Each structure stands twice: as C-alpha cells, then as structure tokens.
Amino acid sequence: MRILAALEISLLAALLGCGCSDESGVPGTSTVTVDIGGSGGLGDMGGAGGGVSTAGAGGTGGDGGQTGGPCPADMVVAGDSCIDRYEAPNVAGADPLAMQTAYDGETWCAERGKRLCSDVEWNRACEGNSGTTYPYGDSYVAHRCNDDQVWIPPDWEVLATWPAEAAQQEAAALYQADPSGFRDECRSEDGVHDLTGNVAEWVARTLPNSTNYDHVMKGCYWAGCFGGTSPNCSFVNPAHPGGFRSYEAGFRCCQDLSAE
C-alpha cells in the first residue's frame, strides 16, 4: 500500500516537472518523484523505479540540524563539503526517489541551490574521518542497512516504455527501498543515512575507472551490489552513462561549505 501511495504522489510530482534515473537503466522522459527525466538504457545492475514519498521541496532531515553552522539544517559536514542527510528527497521517513538518471539528479539538486555529489565527496561521507570500509564500521553487519533483499527479475521491455502506465506499475512492483532513515544504525559517523543499500546513488565521476563516463553509481541498492560484493564505501558501478534509467537508482545532493 505504501508503494502504491508513493507512486501516486510520484505521478503528481511528475506534473510539476523533474527528472529520474536508475542503475539498470530504463528510458524516460522528465518528471520528479519517481521522476521521468532524461532517457536511459537498459542495464545490468538491477535498477528499480518505484516511488518516493514527498518530492518537490527539498525537505529537512532529522538528527537535529545544524542551524547557524556551515551547512543547511538538512545537510551535515562531511570533510570539505555539506551532504544531504538522506537520499533525495532528503526527508526523514520519505521514500527515496528511484528511476532517476544522473541528469535528473543534477537538475533536482540545482533547483535547491545544491549539486550532485562527486565520487570523492560521497566516499568521504561514507568512510568518515576513520576511513571505515562500511558507513557504520569495518565489518559487514547483515540487515544493518537495506542491502540484502531478494532480487526480483525486472521486465526490461516494460520498463523501457517509461513513463507508460505499465512501466510505472512494473517499477512500483520492483521497489523495495525503506523510508529514509528507517534503519537508524545504517548511518555514518557524520550522521549521513542509507549510504549503502536502499537506492543506488548517482554521483559525478572524478576518479578514473574502466569506462570514464561522467557519472557512476555508488552504494549498491536494496538487493546488494552487482557481482555479489558486500555493499561498501569503495564499491563503484561504472557501467552506465548518466542518462541511464533504472528502477533502483536515486541520488543525494552536496554543497560547498559556507564561507562563514
């Protein structure tokens, strides 16, 4: 029921205009919550579309905000940058956006005075000052994050018709993300939630890899990492260009630290 409600909200948000993206890649045409932005290809990482709960305004997170600090209240300091506490729409308890492309993320963040995180910023937020392997420590803990759901084979032909109604329904059926912050212990030492698991996150690439596309995906998603690796801070999926849309891919935003 929550997924269907989220999907309905997504469709309403789509009327306002936004963008989407994903990790396996399903084409689309511009919206916002379960956004319909950009076009994408079909892919191998399992991406899923599905829903979010409150898109539109960037939202404020929990964990007590940093009013008067170097970052807005819905962000935390992580190294030399501010980063959203939660996956977009960055609202505690909201369903994270999925079916997003990297370009959807760039647009969504820019509309809120932010930008898509870089791979280096994302890594720092996940590893913390201590340089841990996982956001919560150096040892993998099962069920700590939403990263071990049973994979549901997607119907790529249907998803490729996005944003057709059948594709919306398929994406909703595949969606297995938790509401943001639902697993409180899936949090970095800086207070950033759901960096591994839940939805995969698009970031701007600055580090070299096998494809050197402008964007890569970080954090894996609710069914783990492509290839079976435990969802960790260093894992990167470089297989898809930024216009790739899939059912499991979302993003979060970053921002420079305030000069003050």
Buried (B, 14 or more C-beta within 10 A) or exposed (E): EEBEEBBBBBBBBBEEBBBBBBBBBBBBBBBBBBBBBBBBBBBBBBBBBBBBBBBBEBBBBBBEBBEEBBBBBBBBBBBEBBBBBBBBBBBBBBBBBBBBBBBBBBBBBEBBEBBBBBBBBBBBBBBBEEEBBBBBEEEBEEEBBBBBBEEBEBBBEBBBBBBEEEBBBBBBBBBBBBBBBBBEEBBBBBBBBBBBBBBBBBBBBEEEEEEEBEBBBBBBBBBBBBEEEBBBBEBBBBBBBBBBBBBBBBBBBBBEBEEE
